[in-house]
Amino acid sequence: VISVATFADGAVSVSAQGTATVAAARRLVDLPVLDYASGSALWRGSVSIKRRAFELLVESSLQGVTLKLPSPLGKSAGEALPIRIARTNSLQSESLRRFQVDRLPPRGDAIMLSVGRTLNGVIVRARDGERMVVERGALGLNAQAPALERPGIVVTGSLPYLDLDHWRALFGAGEGSDSATPLAALNLQLGALDFSGRRVNELNLRATR
């Protein structure tokens, strides 16, 4: 179902909803996480355009989709895990204000993500020739995403359990990548961490680059 609305100020809004399969999503976007997903789910989305400013929003409960991922993102098809993804190049965006982003690079954009109550964050990207590169970002785990105060990625929050060995096995360690965005700061409390075949309990990770 698709609906289109135009406004006196020249803005155009397009809304749509339906059912999408993981297989179809995999053909449209190149996301490694989709390699560990299967099934289909209801979704709804919208695109708002005014002059050169735009905002894209997609939401889904992911009920009907199986995620064969480690905790906290793994789920069965019967479970719901609400996800919300927004992308915009406008500082007037309500989604962007929620993350207290007060500037964007010229021709840049921001991507905002929330997954249940576990993960929320924002990534600000700058244009580098024909591609977009991450300039800065903030991720909150069971906590509000921190302010964007420096280049790189800032991660804060807490998790009852993290199987780092499993995550590294799925997506690699990320070593040797010149294009990888560096971790600027980390403030993470873990109930238990599995790493290099060992378990560490009650761990506080703090690091600043």
Sine and cosine of phi, psi and omega as CSV:
sin_phi,cos_phi,sin_psi,cos_psi,sin_omega,cos_omega
0.00,0.00,0.80,-0.60,-0.03,-1.00
-0.78,-0.63,0.70,-0.72,0.09,-1.00
-0.75,-0.67,0.57,-0.82,-0.04,-1.00
-0.79,-0.61,0.70,-0.71,0.04,-1.00
-0.74,-0.67,0.64,-0.77,0.08,-1.00
-0.87,-0.49,0.48,-0.87,-0.08,-1.00
-0.81,-0.58,0.29,-0.96,-0.09,-1.00
-0.89,0.46,-0.46,0.89,-0.02,-1.00
-0.99,0.11,0.09,1.00,0.03,-1.00
1.00,-0.09,-0.06,1.00,0.00,-1.00
-0.96,0.29,0.55,-0.84,0.05,-1.00
-0.81,-0.58,0.72,-0.69,0.01,-1.00
-0.81,-0.58,0.78,-0.63,0.03,-1.00
-0.86,-0.50,0.81,-0.59,0.03,-1.00
-0.88,-0.48,0.57,-0.82,-0.01,-1.00
-0.50,-0.87,0.42,-0.91,0.10,-0.99
-0.44,-0.90,0.38,-0.93,-0.03,-1.00
0.16,-0.99,-0.35,-0.94,0.04,-1.00
-0.88,-0.47,0.72,-0.70,0.00,-1.00
-0.80,-0.60,0.60,-0.80,0.08,-1.00
-1.00,-0.09,0.44,-0.90,0.06,-1.00
-0.88,0.47,-0.60,0.80,0.00,-1.00
-0.87,0.49,-0.65,0.76,0.02,-1.00
-0.93,0.37,-0.65,0.76,0.02,-1.00
-0.89,0.45,-0.59,0.81,0.00,-1.00
-0.90,0.43,-0.52,0.85,0.03,-1.00
-0.96,0.26,-0.38,0.92,-0.06,-1.00
-1.00,-0.06,-0.58,0.81,-0.06,-1.00
-0.76,-0.65,0.55,-0.84,-0.01,-1.00
-0.99,-0.16,1.00,0.06,0.02,-1.00
-0.86,-0.51,0.87,-0.49,-0.03,-1.00
-0.83,0.56,-0.53,0.85,-0.04,-1.00
-0.89,0.46,-0.44,0.90,-0.02,-1.00
-0.93,0.37,-0.31,0.95,0.05,-1.00
-0.92,0.38,-0.29,0.96,-0.03,-1.00
-0.92,-0.39,0.33,0.94,-0.01,-1.00
-0.85,-0.53,0.45,-0.89,0.07,-1.00
-0.44,-0.90,0.34,-0.94,0.03,-1.00
0.96,-0.29,-0.32,-0.95,-0.01,-1.00
-0.52,-0.85,0.34,-0.94,-0.05,-1.00
-0.44,-0.90,0.41,-0.91,0.13,-0.99
-0.95,0.32,0.53,-0.85,0.03,-1.00
-0.53,-0.85,0.31,-0.95,0.14,-0.99
-0.60,-0.80,0.49,-0.87,-0.04,-1.00
-0.42,-0.91,0.21,-0.98,0.02,-1.00
-0.47,-0.88,0.45,-0.89,0.10,-1.00
-0.74,-0.67,0.80,-0.60,0.07,-1.00
-0.89,-0.45,0.76,-0.65,-0.04,-1.00
-0.76,-0.65,0.76,-0.65,0.09,-1.00
-0.61,-0.79,0.92,-0.39,-0.12,-0.99
0.83,0.56,-0.87,-0.49,-0.01,-1.00
-0.99,-0.17,0.06,1.00,0.00,-1.00
-1.00,-0.06,0.59,-0.80,0.01,-1.00
-0.57,-0.82,0.35,-0.94,0.16,-0.99
-0.58,-0.82,0.79,-0.61,0.03,-1.00
-0.92,-0.39,0.73,-0.69,-0.02,-1.00
-0.71,-0.71,0.75,-0.66,0.06,-1.00
-0.74,-0.67,0.73,-0.68,0.01,-1.00
-0.73,-0.69,0.55,-0.84,0.05,-1.00
-0.34,-0.94,0.49,-0.87,0.11,-0.99
-0.99,0.12,-0.24,0.97,-0.07,-1.00
0.87,0.49,0.23,0.97,0.07,-1.00
-0.94,0.33,0.82,-0.57,-0.11,-0.99
0.94,-0.33,-0.17,0.99,0.00,-1.00
-0.95,-0.31,0.74,-0.67,0.10,-0.99
-0.99,-0.11,0.77,-0.64,0.07,-1.00
-0.91,-0.42,0.94,-0.33,0.01,-1.00
-1.00,0.00,0.93,0.36,-0.04,-1.00
-0.81,-0.58,0.38,-0.93,0.07,-1.00
-0.92,0.40,0.25,-0.97,0.12,-0.99
-0.86,0.52,0.64,-0.76,0.22,0.97
-0.98,-0.20,0.22,0.98,-0.11,-0.99
-0.97,-0.23,-0.15,0.99,0.03,-1.00
-0.94,0.33,0.57,-0.82,0.00,-1.00
-0.34,-0.94,0.39,-0.92,0.11,-0.99
-1.00,0.03,0.19,-0.98,-0.02,-1.00
-0.90,0.44,-0.54,0.84,-0.05,-1.00
-0.97,0.24,-0.28,0.96,-0.02,-1.00
-1.00,0.08,0.52,-0.85,0.09,-1.00
-0.99,-0.14,0.62,-0.79,0.09,-1.00
-0.60,-0.80,1.00,0.05,-0.09,-1.00
-0.84,0.54,0.74,-0.67,0.02,-1.00
-0.79,-0.61,0.62,-0.79,0.00,-1.00
-0.68,-0.73,0.83,-0.55,0.01,-1.00
-0.82,-0.57,0.78,-0.63,0.04,-1.00
-0.76,-0.65,0.56,-0.83,0.07,-1.00
-0.68,-0.73,0.71,-0.70,-0.03,-1.00
-0.47,-0.88,0.35,-0.94,0.14,-0.99
-0.86,-0.52,0.30,0.95,-0.06,-1.00
-0.90,-0.44,0.78,-0.63,0.06,-1.00
-0.95,0.31,-0.18,0.98,0.04,-1.00
-0.99,0.13,-0.06,1.00,-0.04,-1.00
-0.91,0.42,0.75,-0.67,0.06,-1.00
-0.90,0.43,-0.59,0.81,0.03,-1.00
-0.88,0.47,-0.63,0.77,-0.02,-1.00
-0.95,0.32,-0.62,0.78,0.02,-1.00
-0.89,0.45,-0.52,0.85,-0.01,-1.00
-0.88,0.48,-0.49,0.87,0.01,-1.00
-0.99,-0.16,0.16,0.99,0.08,-1.00
0.84,0.54,0.63,0.77,0.08,-1.00
-1.00,0.06,0.86,-0.52,-0.09,-1.00
-0.94,-0.35,0.01,1.00,0.06,-1.00
-0.42,-0.91,0.50,-0.87,0.09,-1.00
-0.77,-0.64,0.53,-0.85,0.06,-1.00
-0.90,0.44,0.45,-0.89,0.11,-0.99
-0.81,0.59,0.78,-0.63,-0.02,-1.00
0.89,0.46,0.30,0.96,0.02,-1.00
-1.00,-0.05,-0.06,-1.00,0.04,-1.00
-0.45,-0.89,0.01,-1.00,0.04,-1.00
-0.69,-0.73,0.61,-0.79,0.07,-1.00
-0.88,-0.48,0.82,-0.57,-0.01,-1.00
-0.91,-0.41,0.64,-0.77,-0.11,-0.99
-0.65,-0.76,0.67,-0.74,0.20,-0.98
-0.68,-0.73,0.68,-0.74,0.00,-1.00
-0.79,-0.62,0.96,-0.26,-0.07,-1.00
0.80,0.59,-0.62,-0.79,0.10,-0.99
-0.98,-0.17,0.06,1.00,-0.11,-0.99
-0.99,0.10,-0.66,0.75,-0.16,-0.99
-0.71,-0.71,0.73,-0.69,0.17,-0.99
-0.55,-0.84,0.55,-0.83,-0.04,-1.00
-0.08,-1.00,0.11,-0.99,0.01,-1.00
-0.62,-0.79,0.64,-0.77,0.05,-1.00
-0.84,-0.54,0.81,-0.59,0.06,-1.00
-0.98,-0.22,0.77,-0.63,-0.07,-1.00
-0.88,-0.48,0.52,-0.85,0.07,-1.00
-0.89,-0.45,0.47,-0.88,0.03,-1.00
-1.00,0.09,0.75,-0.66,0.06,-1.00
-0.81,-0.59,1.00,-0.04,-0.09,-1.00
0.93,0.38,-0.88,-0.48,-0.02,-1.00
-1.00,-0.08,0.01,1.00,-0.06,-1.00
-0.82,-0.57,0.32,-0.95,0.05,-1.00
-0.97,-0.23,0.72,-0.70,0.00,-1.00
-0.84,-0.54,0.54,-0.84,-0.01,-1.00
-0.96,0.30,0.80,-0.59,0.05,-1.00
-1.00,-0.10,-0.72,0.69,0.01,-1.00
-0.36,-0.93,0.32,-0.95,-0.02,-1.00
-0.25,-0.97,0.29,-0.96,0.01,-1.00
-0.60,-0.80,0.72,-0.69,0.01,-1.00
-0.79,-0.62,0.73,-0.69,0.08,-1.00
-0.90,-0.43,0.77,-0.64,0.04,-1.00
-0.95,-0.33,0.94,-0.35,-0.11,-0.99
0.81,0.58,0.54,0.84,0.00,-1.00
-0.32,-0.95,0.33,-0.94,0.06,-1.00
-0.92,0.40,0.67,-0.74,0.04,-1.00
-0.87,0.50,0.67,-0.74,-0.02,-1.00
-0.95,0.32,0.18,-0.98,0.01,-1.00
-0.93,0.36,0.49,-0.87,0.04,-1.00
-1.00,0.05,1.00,-0.08,-0.11,-0.99
-0.93,-0.37,-0.15,0.99,-0.10,-1.00
-0.44,-0.90,0.34,-0.94,0.11,-0.99
-0.90,0.44,0.46,-0.89,-0.01,-1.00
0.99,-0.12,-0.11,-0.99,-0.07,-1.00
-0.96,-0.28,0.73,-0.68,0.06,-1.00
-0.92,-0.39,0.78,-0.63,0.00,-1.00
-0.84,-0.55,0.75,-0.66,0.02,-1.00
-0.59,-0.81,0.35,-0.94,0.06,-1.00
0.75,-0.66,-0.46,-0.89,-0.05,-1.00
-0.47,-0.88,0.44,-0.90,0.09,-1.00
-0.62,-0.78,0.63,-0.77,0.07,-1.00
-0.93,0.36,-0.46,0.89,-0.06,-1.00
-0.37,-0.93,0.66,-0.75,0.07,-1.00
-0.68,-0.73,0.87,-0.50,0.06,-1.00
-0.99,-0.11,1.00,0.09,-0.07,-1.00
-0.92,0.39,-0.54,0.84,0.04,-1.00
-0.86,0.50,-0.69,0.73,-0.02,-1.00
-0.91,0.41,-0.70,0.71,0.02,-1.00
-0.89,0.45,-0.66,0.75,0.02,-1.00
-0.91,0.41,-0.59,0.81,0.03,-1.00
-0.92,0.40,-0.56,0.83,-0.01,-1.00
-0.97,0.24,-0.72,0.69,-0.17,-0.99
-0.89,-0.46,0.03,1.00,0.01,-1.00
0.99,0.14,0.27,-0.96,-0.05,-1.00
-0.99,0.16,-0.28,0.96,-0.01,-1.00
0.98,0.19,0.25,0.97,-0.03,-1.00
-0.99,0.15,0.54,-0.84,0.08,-1.00
0.98,0.20,0.27,0.96,0.01,-1.00
-0.98,-0.18,0.92,-0.40,0.00,-1.00
-0.94,0.35,-0.42,0.91,-0.08,-1.00
-1.00,0.01,-0.08,1.00,-0.05,-1.00
-0.93,0.37,0.66,-0.75,0.04,-1.00
-0.99,0.17,0.80,-0.61,-0.08,-1.00
-0.94,0.34,0.48,-0.88,0.10,-0.99
-0.98,0.21,0.88,-0.48,-0.04,-1.00
-1.00,0.09,-0.61,0.79,-0.02,-1.00
-0.37,-0.93,0.51,-0.86,-0.01,-1.00
-0.66,-0.75,0.77,-0.64,0.08,-1.00
-0.62,-0.79,1.00,-0.04,-0.19,-0.98
-0.73,-0.68,0.77,-0.64,0.07,-1.00
-0.97,-0.26,0.80,-0.60,-0.05,-1.00
-0.84,-0.54,0.72,-0.69,0.11,-0.99
-0.94,0.33,-0.62,0.79,0.05,-1.00
-0.42,-0.91,0.60,-0.80,0.01,-1.00
-0.76,-0.65,0.80,-0.60,0.15,-0.99
-0.98,-0.18,0.86,-0.52,-0.06,-1.00
-0.49,-0.87,0.79,-0.61,0.00,-1.00
0.81,0.58,0.65,0.76,0.06,-1.00
0.97,0.23,0.14,0.99,-0.01,-1.00
-0.84,-0.54,0.42,-0.91,0.06,-1.00
-0.91,-0.41,0.72,-0.69,0.08,-1.00
-0.86,-0.52,0.77,-0.64,-0.02,-1.00
-0.98,-0.21,0.49,-0.87,0.08,-1.00
0.76,0.65,0.95,0.32,-0.11,-0.99
-0.90,-0.44,0.72,-0.69,0.12,-0.99
-0.94,-0.35,0.89,-0.46,0.00,-1.00
-0.97,-0.23,0.86,-0.51,0.05,-1.00
-0.73,-0.68,0.78,-0.62,0.01,-1.00
-0.44,-0.90,0.56,-0.83,0.06,-1.00
-0.68,-0.73,0.72,-0.70,-0.01,-1.00
-0.98,-0.18,0.00,0.00,0.00,0.00
